[in-house]
Amino acid sequence: MSSVRAGSSSPEGVVRVVNPATELTVAEIDRQGKAAADAAVERAARAFPAWRDVAPADRTRLLRRFAEQVEAHAEELALLETRNVGKPITDSRGEVSMVADVLHFYSGAVDKHRGATIPVAGGVDLTWPEPLGVVAAIVPWNFPIAITSWKIAPALACGNTVVVKPAELTPLTALRLAELALDAGIPEGVFEVVVGRGTTVGTVLVEHPDVAKVAFTGSTEAGRDVMARASGTIKRVTLELGGKSANVVFADADLERAAASAPFAVFGNAGQDCCARSRILVERGAFGRFVELLVAATEALVVGDPEDPGTQMGPLVSDDHRARVNGYVDTGDSGLEVAGTSRVPEGPGWWFPATVLAPVDPRDRVWREEIFGPVVAVTPFDDEAHAVALANDTPYGLSGSIWTRDSSRALRMAKAVQAGVLSVNSNTSVRVNAPFGGMKQSGFGRELGMEAMASFSDVKNVFLSTEG
């Protein structure tokens, strides 16, 4: 069950959860520390043997009931996510729907995750998957409910128990999911939530000897720290980290479609997305026309009240984060050219305009660093080789897009661009039944799809002699 106790006092203080669109307090939650994290791991460890031994058909039923609970409370969860994160309600509804889809998918994966029979001399060799034990899931603030589901669903399907540490800025939907899991019949201790600082709760979970695996999504800098700390107990680690994804547009592409799609590829969730295609590379012959179309699409974005179904972009998550993003654009005599921006509301809220910078020198930090806000940099390229060189000239390798009508070129580019998830003539990155994850300093391991099941289990090998 959730390890946050309503009405209790905490020596760690209080987490004040704020609506980024209104700057008003949504909830106050006791901040938890080392003792609470240790207790959550202890409960999860105690619950593990019984959960591991639940019959596959019964575990399937429980996860399916969990999905049905999410569907029954979809609007409540969507409003909670919107008021906590500031994302448009239509986006939150879509993400809650994805959570249900993820739980349904992994409810059906329980008995599909199988071993093998291997022909060997002198007997039979068998393999089968076994759960790891207690899994720590450390979730970021930008897609709290969706990414929580990506981690807990395959972990639970494999027979692990899970302790989730949501970001302090956005803990509300993780807490509610834990309650819905109990309502679905998932036993206490199987899905725990601890709300606290990364430096305390996160550190406990990463270093705890009874935690077998850490599934972390966050910055590359934090990922390095997680990896180093996990090495002390030789934990398995999945890291989904930062990105600076390329959106490569060739002159033969459908420029109107590519330009109309591009704003949502980088300004979705106010640019607070590790998959954001925040570098747009356009073949030189089409550069002027594409920028013109992109600016028009950006200026037409509806930025405003996240609870209005017509809103396309909401505020940034906090005032501190807004100041950080602004530091990339408000740089005085840097020479940055602002080609266009969206309008933003007046009054309270941590608003920042969707901003197109074009043309940008690929040596500039707005091209090279992850801004994590609604800012896109656009630069021209000369030919295919130049496009590949520009796209790969980054320490990151998470996602990206290629726009061309030439199918051979599309395949060449898809093989050449160093990224874990690529789309051709599309700007989408995530599909529930397909693997998701990065290369280079964007991390390693895969979430979603059947591939995720492998990362939450071990393979046991057993030889049976047939000799007398």
C-alpha positions as CSV (number, residue, x, y, z in Angstrom):
1,M,0.0,0.0,0.0
2,S,1.0,3.6,-0.2
3,S,3.6,4.5,2.4
4,V,2.2,8.0,2.7
5,R,-0.1,8.2,5.7
6,A,-2.6,11.1,5.5
7,G,-2.6,13.2,8.6
8,S,0.6,11.9,10.0
9,S,3.5,14.2,11.0
10,S,6.9,13.9,9.5
11,P,10.3,15.1,10.7
12,E,11.2,15.6,7.1
13,G,8.7,18.4,6.6
14,V,5.9,18.8,4.1
15,V,5.8,18.5,0.3
16,R,3.6,21.3,-1.1
17,V,2.2,20.3,-4.4
18,V,1.4,23.3,-6.6
19,N,-0.7,23.7,-9.8
20,P,1.8,25.3,-12.3
21,A,-1.1,27.1,-14.1
22,T,-2.4,28.9,-11.1
23,E,0.5,28.7,-8.6
24,L,-2.0,27.5,-6.0
25,T,-1.4,24.6,-3.6
26,V,-3.2,21.4,-4.7
27,A,-2.1,19.3,-1.8
28,E,0.3,19.0,1.1
29,I,1.9,15.7,1.8
30,D,4.3,14.5,4.5
31,R,7.8,14.3,3.1
32,Q,9.3,11.0,3.9
33,G,12.9,10.0,4.6
34,K,15.2,7.1,5.2
35,A,13.1,5.3,7.8
36,A,10.0,5.4,5.5
37,A,12.0,4.2,2.6
38,D,13.6,1.3,4.6
39,A,10.1,0.3,5.9
40,A,8.7,0.3,2.3
41,V,11.5,-1.9,1.1
42,E,10.9,-4.2,4.1
43,R,7.2,-4.5,3.3
44,A,7.9,-5.2,-0.4
45,A,10.5,-7.8,0.5
46,R,8.0,-9.5,2.9
47,A,5.3,-9.5,0.2
48,F,7.6,-10.8,-2.5
49,P,7.5,-14.6,-1.9
50,A,3.7,-14.8,-2.0
51,W,3.4,-12.5,-5.0
52,R,6.1,-14.5,-6.9
53,D,4.1,-17.7,-6.2
54,V,0.7,-16.3,-7.4
55,A,-0.5,-18.5,-10.3
56,P,0.0,-16.9,-13.7
57,A,-3.8,-16.8,-14.4
58,D,-4.5,-15.2,-11.1
59,R,-1.7,-12.6,-11.6
60,T,-3.2,-11.9,-15.0
61,R,-6.7,-11.3,-13.4
62,L,-5.3,-9.0,-10.8
63,L,-3.4,-6.8,-13.3
64,R,-6.5,-6.7,-15.5
65,R,-8.6,-5.6,-12.6
66,F,-6.0,-2.9,-11.9
67,A,-6.4,-1.7,-15.5
68,E,-10.1,-1.7,-15.1
69,Q,-9.8,0.4,-11.9
70,V,-7.7,2.9,-13.9
71,E,-10.3,3.0,-16.6
72,A,-13.1,3.5,-14.1
73,H,-11.2,6.5,-12.5
74,A,-9.8,7.9,-15.8
75,E,-11.2,11.4,-15.5
76,E,-10.2,11.7,-11.9
77,L,-6.6,10.6,-12.7
78,A,-6.4,12.9,-15.7
79,L,-7.5,16.0,-13.7
80,L,-5.1,15.1,-11.0
81,E,-2.2,14.8,-13.5
82,T,-3.2,18.1,-15.2
83,R,-3.5,20.0,-11.9
84,N,-0.2,18.6,-10.7
85,V,1.9,18.8,-13.8
86,G,0.2,21.6,-15.8
87,K,-0.2,19.5,-19.0
88,P,-3.3,20.0,-21.2
89,I,-6.3,17.8,-20.1
90,T,-6.4,16.2,-23.5
91,D,-2.8,15.0,-23.1
92,S,-3.5,13.8,-19.6
93,R,-6.6,11.8,-20.8
94,G,-4.4,10.2,-23.4
95,E,-1.7,9.3,-20.9
96,V,-4.2,7.8,-18.5
97,S,-5.6,5.7,-21.4
98,M,-2.1,4.6,-22.1
99,V,-1.7,3.5,-18.4
100,A,-4.7,1.2,-18.8
101,D,-3.3,-0.1,-22.1
102,V,0.0,-0.8,-20.4
103,L,-1.6,-2.7,-17.6
104,H,-3.8,-4.7,-20.0
105,F,-0.8,-5.5,-22.2
106,Y,1.3,-6.9,-19.3
107,S,-1.7,-8.7,-17.8
108,G,-1.6,-10.7,-21.0
109,A,2.2,-11.0,-21.0
110,V,2.3,-13.0,-17.7
111,D,2.1,-16.4,-19.3
112,K,3.8,-15.4,-22.6
113,H,7.2,-14.7,-20.9
114,R,8.6,-18.2,-21.3
115,G,11.8,-20.2,-21.2
116,A,13.2,-22.8,-23.6
117,T,14.1,-26.4,-24.0
118,I,17.6,-26.7,-25.4
119,P,18.9,-30.0,-27.0
120,V,22.2,-31.0,-25.4
121,A,24.2,-34.2,-25.2
122,G,23.4,-36.5,-22.3
123,G,20.1,-34.9,-21.2
124,V,17.8,-32.0,-21.5
125,D,18.6,-28.4,-20.8
126,L,15.8,-26.1,-19.6
127,T,15.5,-22.4,-19.0
128,W,12.8,-20.3,-17.4
129,P,12.5,-16.7,-16.2
130,E,12.4,-15.9,-12.5
131,P,11.5,-12.5,-10.9
132,L,14.3,-10.5,-9.3
133,G,12.6,-9.5,-6.0
134,V,12.1,-5.9,-4.9
135,V,12.3,-3.3,-7.7
136,A,12.8,0.4,-7.1
137,A,11.1,2.6,-9.7
138,I,12.3,6.2,-9.7
139,V,10.0,8.3,-11.7
140,P,10.4,11.9,-13.1
141,W,8.0,14.8,-12.9
142,N,7.3,15.3,-16.6
143,F,5.2,12.1,-17.3
144,P,4.4,10.8,-13.8
145,I,1.5,8.5,-14.3
146,A,2.6,7.1,-17.7
147,I,6.2,6.4,-16.7
148,T,5.1,4.9,-13.4
149,S,3.0,2.4,-15.3
150,W,5.9,1.6,-17.7
151,K,7.9,0.4,-14.7
152,I,5.4,-1.2,-12.4
153,A,3.4,-3.2,-15.0
154,P,6.1,-5.4,-16.4
155,A,7.8,-5.7,-13.0
156,L,4.5,-6.9,-11.4
157,A,3.8,-9.2,-14.3
158,C,7.1,-10.9,-13.8
159,G,6.3,-11.5,-10.1
160,N,8.4,-8.7,-8.6
161,T,7.2,-6.3,-5.9
162,V,7.8,-2.6,-6.5
163,V,8.7,0.6,-4.5
164,V,8.0,3.7,-6.4
165,K,9.7,7.1,-5.7
166,P,7.8,9.8,-7.6
167,A,9.3,13.2,-8.1
168,E,8.4,15.5,-5.2
169,L,6.9,18.0,-7.6
170,T,4.4,15.5,-9.0
171,P,3.6,12.7,-6.6
172,L,-0.2,12.6,-6.7
173,T,-1.1,10.1,-9.5
174,A,1.5,7.6,-8.2
175,L,-0.2,7.7,-4.8
176,R,-3.6,7.3,-6.3
177,L,-2.4,4.4,-8.5
178,A,-1.2,2.6,-5.4
179,E,-4.7,3.0,-3.9
180,L,-6.4,1.7,-7.0
181,A,-4.0,-1.3,-7.0
182,L,-5.3,-2.2,-3.5
183,D,-8.9,-1.8,-4.7
184,A,-8.1,-4.2,-7.5
185,G,-7.0,-6.8,-5.0
186,I,-3.3,-6.6,-5.4
187,P,-1.9,-7.4,-1.9
188,E,-0.4,-4.9,0.5
189,G,3.3,-4.5,0.1
190,V,3.4,-5.4,-3.6
191,F,3.1,-1.8,-4.8
192,E,4.6,0.8,-2.4
193,V,5.0,4.6,-2.9
194,V,7.4,6.8,-0.9
195,V,7.4,10.5,-1.4
196,G,10.7,12.2,-0.5
197,R,13.9,13.8,-1.7
198,G,16.1,12.0,-4.2
199,T,19.0,12.6,-2.0
200,T,17.4,10.7,0.8
201,V,14.7,8.3,-0.4
202,G,16.3,7.8,-3.8
203,T,19.7,7.1,-2.3
204,V,18.2,4.6,0.1
205,L,16.4,2.7,-2.7
206,V,19.4,2.7,-4.9
207,E,21.8,1.5,-2.2
208,H,19.5,-0.9,-0.3
209,P,20.8,-4.5,-0.2
210,D,17.2,-5.8,-0.5
211,V,16.5,-3.9,-3.7
212,A,17.4,-6.1,-6.7
213,K,16.9,-3.6,-9.5
214,V,16.5,0.1,-10.1
215,A,14.4,1.4,-13.0
216,F,15.3,5.1,-13.3
217,T,14.1,7.8,-15.6
218,G,15.6,11.3,-15.2
219,S,18.6,13.4,-16.2
220,T,21.8,12.0,-17.5
221,E,23.6,13.6,-14.6
222,A,21.4,11.8,-12.0
223,G,21.6,8.6,-14.0
224,R,25.4,8.6,-13.6
225,D,24.9,8.9,-9.8
226,V,22.3,6.1,-9.8
227,M,24.6,3.8,-11.7
228,A,27.6,4.5,-9.4
229,R,25.6,3.9,-6.3
230,A,23.9,0.8,-7.6
231,S,27.3,-0.7,-8.3
232,G,27.9,-1.2,-4.5
233,T,25.4,-4.1,-4.4
234,I,25.8,-5.1,-8.1
235,K,22.2,-4.1,-8.8
236,R,20.6,-4.4,-12.2
237,V,19.8,-0.9,-13.6
238,T,17.7,0.4,-16.4
239,L,18.4,4.0,-17.3
240,E,16.2,6.2,-19.5
241,L,18.0,9.6,-19.5
242,G,18.2,12.8,-21.3
243,G,17.9,13.5,-25.0
244,K,18.5,16.1,-27.7
245,S,16.7,14.4,-30.6
246,A,17.0,15.3,-34.2
247,N,14.1,15.9,-36.6
248,V,15.7,15.5,-40.1
249,V,13.6,17.0,-42.9
250,F,14.7,16.4,-46.5
251,A,13.6,18.6,-49.4
252,D,11.5,15.9,-51.0
253,A,9.4,15.5,-47.8
254,D,5.8,16.6,-47.4
255,L,7.0,20.0,-45.9
256,E,3.5,21.1,-44.9
257,R,2.9,17.9,-43.0
258,A,6.3,17.9,-41.4
259,A,6.1,21.5,-40.3
260,A,2.5,21.1,-39.0
261,S,3.7,18.1,-36.9
262,A,7.0,19.5,-35.7
263,P,5.6,21.9,-33.0
264,F,3.9,18.9,-31.2
265,A,7.2,17.0,-31.4
266,V,9.0,19.6,-29.4
267,F,6.4,21.8,-27.7
268,G,4.2,18.9,-26.4
269,N,4.2,18.9,-22.6
270,A,5.8,22.4,-22.9
271,G,9.0,20.8,-24.2
272,Q,9.5,18.9,-21.0
273,D,10.1,15.6,-22.8
274,C,13.3,13.7,-23.2
275,C,12.1,12.6,-26.6
276,A,11.5,16.2,-27.8
277,R,12.8,16.7,-31.3
278,S,14.4,20.0,-30.2
279,R,17.0,20.0,-33.1
280,I,15.4,20.3,-36.5
281,L,17.7,19.7,-39.5
282,V,16.3,20.9,-42.8
283,E,17.9,20.3,-46.3
284,R,19.2,23.7,-47.4
285,G,16.9,24.0,-50.5
286,A,13.8,23.7,-48.3
287,F,15.1,25.6,-45.3
288,G,13.4,28.9,-45.9
289,R,10.0,27.4,-46.7
290,F,10.1,25.0,-43.8
291,V,10.9,27.7,-41.3
292,E,8.1,29.9,-42.6
293,L,5.6,27.0,-42.2
294,L,7.0,26.1,-38.7
295,V,6.8,29.6,-37.5
296,A,3.2,29.9,-38.6
297,A,2.3,26.6,-36.9
298,T,4.1,27.7,-33.7
299,E,2.3,31.1,-33.6
300,A,-1.0,29.3,-34.0
301,L,-0.5,27.1,-30.9
302,V,-3.1,27.5,-28.2
303,V,-1.3,28.1,-24.9
304,G,-3.5,28.5,-21.9
305,D,-5.7,26.9,-19.2
306,P,-4.7,23.2,-19.1
307,E,-8.2,22.2,-18.1
308,D,-9.6,23.7,-21.3
309,P,-9.9,20.9,-23.9
310,G,-8.8,23.3,-26.6
311,T,-5.5,24.0,-25.0
312,Q,-2.4,22.6,-26.8
313,M,0.4,23.7,-24.4
314,G,0.4,24.5,-20.7
315,P,2.9,26.1,-18.4
316,L,6.3,24.8,-17.2
317,V,6.3,22.8,-14.1
318,S,7.9,25.3,-11.7
319,D,9.2,28.9,-11.6
320,D,12.7,27.6,-11.1
321,H,12.5,25.5,-14.2
322,R,11.1,28.5,-16.2
323,A,14.1,30.6,-15.1
324,R,16.4,27.8,-16.3
325,V,14.7,27.6,-19.7
326,N,14.7,31.4,-20.1
327,G,18.5,31.3,-19.4
328,Y,19.0,29.6,-22.8
329,V,17.0,32.2,-24.8
330,D,17.5,35.5,-22.9
331,T,21.2,35.6,-23.6
332,G,21.8,39.2,-24.6
333,D,24.3,39.5,-27.4
334,S,24.5,35.8,-28.2
335,G,23.3,36.3,-31.8
336,L,20.4,33.9,-31.4
337,E,17.7,34.7,-34.0
338,V,14.1,34.2,-32.7
339,A,12.1,33.4,-35.8
340,G,8.8,33.1,-34.0
341,T,6.9,32.5,-30.8
342,S,3.5,31.6,-29.5
343,R,1.4,33.8,-27.3
344,V,1.2,33.1,-23.5
345,P,-1.5,34.0,-21.0
346,E,-1.1,36.9,-18.6
347,G,-1.4,36.5,-14.8
348,P,-0.4,33.6,-12.6
349,G,1.2,30.5,-14.0
350,W,4.7,29.5,-15.1
351,W,4.2,30.3,-18.7
352,F,6.9,30.3,-21.4
353,P,6.3,30.8,-25.1
354,A,6.9,28.1,-27.7
355,T,10.0,29.5,-29.4
356,V,11.6,28.9,-32.7
357,L,15.3,29.8,-33.1
358,A,16.5,29.8,-36.7
359,P,19.0,29.6,-38.1
360,V,21.2,28.2,-35.3
361,D,24.9,27.5,-35.3
362,P,25.4,23.8,-34.4
363,R,28.1,24.9,-32.0
364,D,25.7,27.0,-29.9
365,R,24.6,25.6,-26.6
366,V,20.9,25.8,-27.5
367,W,21.7,23.2,-30.2
368,R,23.9,21.0,-28.0
369,E,22.3,21.0,-24.5
370,E,19.0,19.6,-23.4
371,I,16.9,22.7,-22.6
372,F,13.8,20.7,-21.5
373,G,11.5,23.5,-22.4
374,P,9.5,24.7,-25.5
375,V,12.5,25.9,-27.5
376,V,13.5,24.5,-30.9
377,A,16.7,25.1,-32.8
378,V,16.7,24.8,-36.6
379,T,19.7,24.5,-38.9
380,P,20.3,23.7,-42.6
381,F,22.2,20.7,-44.0
382,D,23.7,20.1,-47.4
383,D,23.3,16.4,-48.1
384,E,22.6,13.0,-46.5
385,A,26.1,12.6,-45.1
386,H,26.0,16.1,-43.6
387,A,22.6,15.3,-42.0
388,V,23.9,12.1,-40.4
389,A,27.0,13.9,-39.1
390,L,24.9,16.7,-37.5
391,A,22.3,14.3,-36.1
392,N,24.9,12.1,-34.4
393,D,27.1,15.0,-33.1
394,T,25.6,14.8,-29.6
395,P,26.2,12.7,-26.5
396,Y,22.5,11.7,-26.6
397,G,20.8,9.0,-28.6
398,L,17.1,8.6,-27.5
399,S,14.7,9.4,-30.3
400,G,14.3,11.2,-33.6
401,S,12.5,11.5,-36.9
402,I,13.3,11.3,-40.6
403,W,11.1,13.0,-43.2
404,T,11.5,11.9,-46.8
405,R,9.5,10.3,-49.6
406,D,12.5,8.2,-50.6
407,S,12.2,4.8,-48.8
408,S,15.8,3.8,-49.5
409,R,17.0,7.0,-48.0
410,A,14.7,6.5,-45.0
411,L,16.2,3.1,-44.3
412,R,19.8,4.4,-44.8
413,M,19.1,7.2,-42.3
414,A,17.4,4.9,-39.8
415,K,20.5,2.7,-39.8
416,A,22.9,5.6,-39.6
417,V,21.3,7.8,-36.9
418,Q,22.4,6.7,-33.4
419,A,19.1,6.7,-31.5
420,G,17.1,4.0,-29.9
421,V,13.7,5.0,-31.2
422,L,13.2,6.5,-34.7
423,S,10.1,7.4,-36.7
424,V,9.9,7.9,-40.5
425,N,7.4,10.6,-41.6
426,S,6.1,10.7,-38.0
427,N,7.1,12.4,-34.8
428,T,5.8,9.7,-32.3
429,S,8.1,7.7,-30.1
430,V,6.0,5.5,-27.8
431,R,3.9,2.4,-28.5
432,V,2.9,0.1,-25.7
433,N,3.8,-3.1,-27.5
434,A,7.2,-1.8,-28.8
435,P,10.5,-1.4,-27.0
436,F,11.5,2.1,-25.9
437,G,14.9,3.3,-24.8
438,G,18.1,5.1,-25.7
439,M,21.7,4.7,-26.8
440,K,24.8,6.5,-25.8
441,Q,24.2,8.9,-22.8
442,S,20.5,8.6,-23.2
443,G,20.8,5.4,-21.2
444,F,20.4,1.6,-21.7
445,G,17.7,-1.0,-21.3
446,R,14.3,-1.0,-22.8
447,E,10.8,-0.3,-21.4
448,L,7.5,-1.3,-22.9
449,G,7.0,-4.3,-25.3
450,M,7.9,-7.8,-24.3
451,E,11.5,-6.6,-24.1
452,A,10.7,-5.0,-20.8
453,M,9.8,-8.4,-19.3
454,A,13.4,-9.6,-19.8
455,S,14.8,-6.6,-17.8
456,F,12.7,-7.5,-14.7
457,S,13.6,-11.2,-14.6
458,D,16.6,-13.6,-14.5
459,V,17.1,-16.6,-16.7
460,K,17.6,-19.8,-14.8
461,N,19.3,-22.7,-16.6
462,V,18.7,-26.3,-15.4
463,F,20.3,-29.5,-16.9
464,L,18.5,-32.8,-16.5
465,S,20.6,-35.8,-17.2
466,T,19.1,-38.7,-19.0
467,E,22.0,-41.1,-18.4
468,G,21.4,-44.0,-16.1
